[in-house]
Amino acid sequence: MNLVLIAEQTLNGLQFGILLFLLAAGLTLVFGIMDLVNLAHGSFYMMGAFLFATFYTLTGSFFLGIALGIPATLAVGVVTEVLALRPLYARNHLDQVLATFGLILFFNQLVQVIWPLDGMSVPMPAYLDGAVRIGFGIEYPVYRIMIIGSGLAVAAGLYFLVQRTRLGMVIRAGASNRTMVGALGVDIKLLFTLVFGLGAVLAGFAGMLMTPILSATSGMGEQILILAFVVIVIGGIGSIRGAFIAAIITGLIDTLGRSFLDVLLLAVLPANAAEAAGPALSSMLIYILMVAVLFFRPQGLFPPKVR
Amino acid sequence: MRRTEFLRPIFLYRAFVLATCAFMPVLAPLVGEPYWTDIFLRIMIWAIAAVSLDLILGFGGMISFGHAMFIGLGGYTVGILAYYEIFNGFIQWPLAVLISGAVAAVIGAVCLRTRGIYFIMITLAFGQMIYFLGVSAEEYGSDDGLIIEARSEFAISVGDASWALDLGDPMVFYYLVFIILVVVLGIVQRIVNSRFGMVIRGVKSNQGRMAALGFDPFRYKLVCFIIAGMICGLAGALMANGEKYISPDMMHWTKSGELIFMVVLGGMATVFGPVTGALVFLFLSEILSNITQNWHLIFGPFLVLVVLFARRGIDGLFARNTKER
């Protein structure tokens, strides 16, 4: 274990955390404002990835792929909201969990029908390939730096939107008291659709960023969706700031745990016990974190103030 | 109970379903579809698991999104013991139930401190933990799972007299599962109508009021959670025996989702509803997957429609009022 490796893995953790934030932001907004548990949020991550891969392959341009993929994902999100989710707002969480579970099955299969091959992979654009020296003898892939940069930019933009604009004010008001916002003359239906579309686009964008690294596959949304749920529960449901901090923490703990936990365990356990426990414990680490947070702070670390 | 009670649609319907289960091994070959027996075997095992979930979800109002972990725990107990060549069912099955109950006690003690959406999420998190435990158990096959060489052995010998139950015989195993299903239904029926069950249902509708009456909701819910875990662990042991195979897939979080769906489809807070749910769910997936490989394309929206329009579940359609549940 050397410092360069630790620094690299920390950057990887940061990148993963930012990716998680892109998913968690939409999830926490949708939950905070509409009180909707949307299991199908990961499906937008997947749809974004596939749509981007398709447009990228058609046009041959990475940025055109993203530019076309975003409105396409938005359309998928809005159609889903209008057709399937609107009747669910008034229902209890159990109904929402079940119905959106059905949507997951639908989307996973839909992807297999439309893109019948075993997933879609796209090449890394040449100008984003390769690595750069970022000091202290660390070389880091350009593409991952790009993910961190664009993720931070989106986070900043989201912060500006929510904290500094009129729309953001309405969104925050909606999170505190939905009925009152409606009574004040805000078209709450339109607001819901807008916020939902925004969440879908953020999730889709995260999927697009990951496609050159992981390739788009059916069912890719679920694993990361559960992690995004962990993030919003740790951060406090409805809080974007909480989601950001929790996403970074989760990303770091997960990544660092997977790379260094077995080394740490070796220091305290005999070799064969450490080897057996290492992989199990490192994949359970963030769930243990979530359970601990919920145990001591049942509302999460940064619960939004609700009146 | 008046004599005509037994002629009400709900009783006739339930008797019909159980009779179908009982006679399927005879009926299926007659109709020329012998594999129906296998489907019904799976239906009955899943029904046991779904009934146990209904105990906490339907009657207790605890929406657990990690219930499949107990299937995994029960299954892995049988599988791992068989791996070390311990095939004795008198060891395997009680241990499967006990381990599930012990884990349920620990997990329940933590989870039941939270409520609402947090309870859904924390049970999901625990389910994931157990799932990854299975995935990372290299000794027991990780993702690929384990093949179980032989079904559990039940043999007693006292002096010269010996008695054995040969689960290797499909008929014997089928009817053992059938009997267990009926017994589980009977036990759950007794539980929900007992004083304990009344407290659980009371806590579901108003926890504060039950606390004010002097009941400790946490303890009642925890005991209920443990009972459900134990029954589901037994279902897991049966599943491992039925498939002669275990893998982390049996406790994947989608399985927990499917269990919830069976309960809701059949009718929450009805003892028999989950059986209907398991029946319809597994039959539908069998039929749809025979029609098209892409059956989730139909099944997904069907799920949404059930949630939107059939809230009382199928069993609820037969019952004229809530008393009949």
Interface residues (C-beta under 8 A of the other chain):
Chain A: F31 V37 A84 P87 L88 R91 H93 L94 D95 V97 L98 A99 F101 G102 L103 I104 L105 F106 F107 N108 Q109 L110 Q112 V113 E222 I226 F229 V230 V233 I237 A276 P279 A280 S283 M284 Y287 I288 M290 V291 L294 F295 P298
Chain B: L57 I63 F65 V110 R113 T114 G116 I117 Y118 I120 M121 I122 L124 A125 F126 Q128 M129 F132 L133 V135 S136 A137 E138 E139 W253 T254 G257 I260 F261 V264 N294 W295 H296 L297 F299 G300 P301 F302 L303 V304 V306 V307 L308 R311
